[in-house]
Amino acid sequence: MRPRRIAALVSVAGALAACSGGSTPAKGRAALSAAQILAQSRQAMSAAPTLDVVGDLFVSGTTVGANLRLSATAATGTLNINGGKFLVRSDGRYHYLCGSRAAYIALGATTAAQLSRAGRWVVSGVAGQSSAFAFDKPRLLEVAFSLPGPARKAGTTTFAGRSALVLKVHQGGATTELDVAATGPPLLLRIADSQNSLRFNTSDRQLIVRTPSGRCHPPASTSQ
């Protein structure tokens, strides 16, 4: 995945042991082709009701810290941009942001109208449409698995205490590495390149997000 593709997760920005997504038994997974492993991983990730995404993205010269929980129609979590921390929510219809004055200044706000959004929930996009802050699990997985070239197997590793199969994609001098669980469901554990790194986890818990409105309690920002 090229840096611009992994960064697109911000713009759009498992299956449990009992839910393998129809995968090959783990002991035979290493014998599969890279394409087959990716296909099984995407199926398992799609089957999970909830997806947690944590990591850093390099977007337009800025590192964005993401800590998100996503379902097919809802999202909750935080984004840290230039030291400005925002709460994010999606109720399946709209995407919302909550940030402090310092957070909006860090984001580049300068006018009174822009800064008046501080401390209030504001609509940042329409669900299902492209916007600066749009989040849903299907779109994120679409981007994550839309690789710029064919993947190849590159051995094994241990990530977060779990044995993983390493897949690599080389394109234009850049390398993207994907770690897929070697045992249990074939979950995508991590995807990274030279500037970006995202970690994934899945849950069988349903994510329910109430529509936010009015004033909010923005998280503290490190930016002044």
HELIX and SHEET records of a PDB file:
HELIX    1   1 PRO A    3  SER A   11  1                                   9    
HELIX    2   2 ALA A   26  ARG A   29  1                                   4    
HELIX    3   3 ALA A   34  ALA A   47  1                                  14    
HELIX    4   4 ARG A  101  LEU A  107  1                                   7    
HELIX    5   5 ALA A  112  LEU A  115  1                                   4    
HELIX    6   6 LYS A  137  ALA A  144  1                                   8    
SHEET    1   A11 VAL A 122  VAL A 126  0                                        
SHEET    2   A11 TYR A  94  GLY A  99 -1                                        
SHEET    3   A11 GLY A  84  SER A  90 -1                                        
SHEET    4   A11 ALA A  75  ILE A  81 -1                                        
SHEET    5   A11 THR A  62  LEU A  70 -1                                        
SHEET    6   A11 THR A  50  VAL A  59 -1                                        
SHEET    7   A11 SER A 197  SER A 203 -1                                        
SHEET    8   A11 LEU A 188  ALA A 192 -1                                        
SHEET    9   A11 ALA A 174  ALA A 181 -1                                        
SHEET   10   A11 ARG A 162  GLN A 171 -1                                        
SHEET   11   A11 ARG A 152  PHE A 159 -1                                        
END                                                                             
